[in-house]
Amino acid sequence: MEVKTIVITGASDGIGACAAKKLKELGHNVIIVGRNPLKTKKVAEEINVNYYIADYAKLADVVSLANKLNKLDHIDVLLNNAGAAMDKRKETIDGFEQTFQVNVLAPFLLTYLLLDKLCQSKATVVQTSSIAANIFAKFDIDDLLNTKDYSILKAYGNAKLCNVLFTRQLHKRYYDKGINAVAFQPGIPRTNFASESSRFLNFMYHSVFKYIFTMSKQRSAKRLVYFALAKPEKDFKCGQMYTYKKTYKIKFNDKNGEISEKLWNQCLKMTKDYIK
């Protein structure tokens, strides 16, 4: 068996932690990343893996994380799994709306800073998206920071759509250089997601949604594990969005890639002070 070095962000809880445990059990070299030091350390010690702490609401943390990961011999798989939703619009210390920064800008910056390592490793980059990209997104490429008519569902839906657009653009720019990019939606797992949001959203997510279409975090994590170990262009087609083993159609129309390219360039502009 080929032992892979797999980096999982957002792995202090939920499907990230569950996937990390399964991948470790399968014999792979797993490195987890989390925001909460105590929770991340606990998960790492329970499954005996290395870990790093990074708060995606601070882009300096992302730079520090990238510097550490770039010291690895190789990275076979990068699972961009970290995400969050904020019930009220707030800005980070970097001056960006928090839902956008945590879900889009931070993973963009991390991936960008690791590009040389990922290309050399012929890595698979997996982006955790969501059905929210179809259900809640009201996307405006000229309002990435959600300054107009903010709502938690719209902001989160837009962010998850951005994850898909990012995947398409990463594929377009770096597939020929060795990177295999894919996005997937894990369903709506029963995790602590939205625990920091309003009581109403918490109630809706944990009491109502779960009886409609949520699944266990083990089933959701199974999808994450699948893409971590899947063979590009055999088990999945690079640059696409999937729901487990089937492609998932995104309603948003960007057939010529103009919007995904503009998103990439906007993210590059926003993070230019962190890129040397």
N, C-alpha and C positions, 0 to 999 in steps of 0.2 A: 504493500500500500504506500502511495505517495503521501508523506506527511507534509501538510500545508501550514504555513504561518498565516494565521487569520486574525485580523484586527476588527473588533466589534465595538462601535460606539453606542452609547445609550444602553450599556450592559450591566448597570447596577440593579436593574429590576426588569420585570416584564419579559417580553419575548427575547430581548437581548441577552438577559441572564440565562434564560431557559435554553437558548440556542448555544450559548457559550458552554454550558454544562454538557449538552449533547455532543458538541464537536470535540470537547476534551475527552469524553468517554470513547469517542471513535479514534482517539490517538493523535489528534492534531495539536499543533503548537498555537494556543489561543492567547491573545492579549486583549484584555477588556479595558474600556474607557468609560468613566462615569463622572457625573458632576458632584455627587455626594461622597465625600471621603469615607465616611463610616460604612455606608451601604456598599460602596464599590469594593472596599477592602474585605468586607465580610463575604461577598460573593467570590472574590478572588481566592480567599483562603479556603472556602468551602470546596472549591473545585481545583485548587492548586494551580493557579495560573498567574501570570504577571499582570499588573494593572497600572494605569495612569489616571490622574485626575485632571479634568478639564471642564470648565464652565463655559458653555457655548455663548453665554451672554457677555463674555469677555473675549474679544478676538486675540488679545495677547496670550490667553490660555491656549488658543488654537495653534498659535505660532510655536509656543513652547512644546506642545504635544507633537507637532510636526518635526521639530528638531530632534526630539527623542526617538520618534519612529524612523526617521531617516538614518539613524545609527544601526538599524537592523540590517542583517545581511540581505534580506529580501522580504517582500510582502506579497504573498500569493493572492490574498483576498482582503479587500477593504469593505467592510459592511457599514455603510453610512446609515445607521439605524436611529441615532439620537433625534428626538423631536419633542415639542411641547406646544401647548396652546394657552394663550392668555386671554382672560375674559374681558380685560380692559386694555386699551391701547397704552403701552408704555415704551419708553425708549431705553436702550442699554447705555452703559457708560461710553460706548463707541458712537452713540448718536443715531442708532438705527432702531426701527420698530422691532420689538423683541421676538414676536412670532416669526417674522421674516429672517431675522439674524440667526436664531437658533435652528430653524428648519432648513434654511437655504444658504445663507451667507457663510455661516461657520463651516458646514460640510464642503461648500465650494472651496473655501480657503484651504482647508485641510487637504483636500484632494489636489488642489493646484500646487501646494507646497511639496506634495509627495510625488508629483508627476514623473520625475526622473526615476525614482525608485520603482514606481508602479510600471513604467514602461520597460525598465530593465528586467523586472520580474515577470513580465507578461501577465500582469495581475487581472483578476476579475474585480470590478468595482460594482457593488450592489447597493442600490438606493431604495430604502424603504419609503414607499409612497402610500397612497390610501385611496379608497373609493371616494373620499371627500373631494378629490380632484374633479370628479364628475358631478357630485351632488351639491357641493357648496361653493365651488369656485365662481367668482365673478371677476375675472382677471383683467387687469389694466397694466400693461407693461410700463406705462408712464406714472404709475402710482404703486411701485413695489413696496413702499414703506407704509401703505395702508392709511393714508391721511384722510381719505374720504369715506364717510359712512362706515366706520369701523364696526365690525362684529366679529366675535371669536370664530364663528363657523366660516364666515367668508375669508378671514385672514388665514385660517388653517387650510381651507380648501385651496386657496391661491398658492400657499406654500407647497402643498402636496402636488399641485400641478407644476410648479416650478421644478420640483424634483424630477418629474418626467422630462421636462424640457431640458434640464441640465444633463440628464442621461443621454438624450438624443444628441446634444451638442458635444458631449464628451466622446461619444462614439464617432461622430463626424470628424473630430479633430485628432483623435488619438488611437483609433482602431488600428490604423496602418502602422502605428508605432508600438503596438503590443497590448494596449488596454482593451479589456472586454467589459463593456458597460451594460448594465441591465437594471431596470426598475421593477418592483413588484408591490402588490398590495396584499397585506397579511390578513385581510378581513378586519374585524373590530374585536381585538382580543380583550378578555376580562382581565385588565391590569390596573395599575395605579395611574394610568393616563388621565389627565384632567383633574388630578387630586389637588392641584394648586389653583384651580379655577373657581368660579362662583359656585355657590351651593346649588343653584338651579342646574348648571351644566353638569355638575357632579351627579345630581339626582337623575338627570336625563341619561347620562352616559352609563351609570352603574345600575340604575333601576329600570329604565325603560328600554334603551337600545339593546341591552343584553338579552331581552326576551324576544327581540325581533330578529337580529342577525349577528349577534356576537358569537364567538367560539372560544374555546379554552386557549390559554396562552401557549399550551403545548402544541396544539394544532397550528397556531399561527407561527410559532417558532420553527415548526417542521418545514414551513415554506422557506424561512430564512436559511435553515441548514441546507435545504435542497439547492438553493442558488449558490451557497458557499462552495458546494462540492460538485456542482453541475459542470459539464463540459461545454464551453462556449461553441456556438454554431451547431452543436449536436443536440444538447438538451434544451438550449434556448437560443434565440436569435438576438444577437447583440443590438443594442440601441432601442429595444422594445420594452413595453410594459407588460407584466404578466400577473395573473392570479394563479399561483401555483404553476401548473404545467401548461396552462393555456394563456394565449395573449389576451390582454385586456384593452378594449378599445377606449381611447380617450376622446371625449366629445370636442374638446377645444381644437380648432382648426389651425394648424401651423404646417401645412403640407410642404411649403418651400423652405421651412426652417428659419425664416426671417426673425420670428419672435424668439426662438431659442438662442439664436446668435446674438440678438440684442440683449437678452437676459444675461448671457455669458459676459458680454462686454460691460454691462452695467455692474455686475458683480466684481469684475476685474477692476473697474474704476473705484468702486466703494472700498476695495481692500488693498488698493495700491500702496498705502503707507505701511502695510504689513508684508509686502512682497519685495524681496531684495533682488 
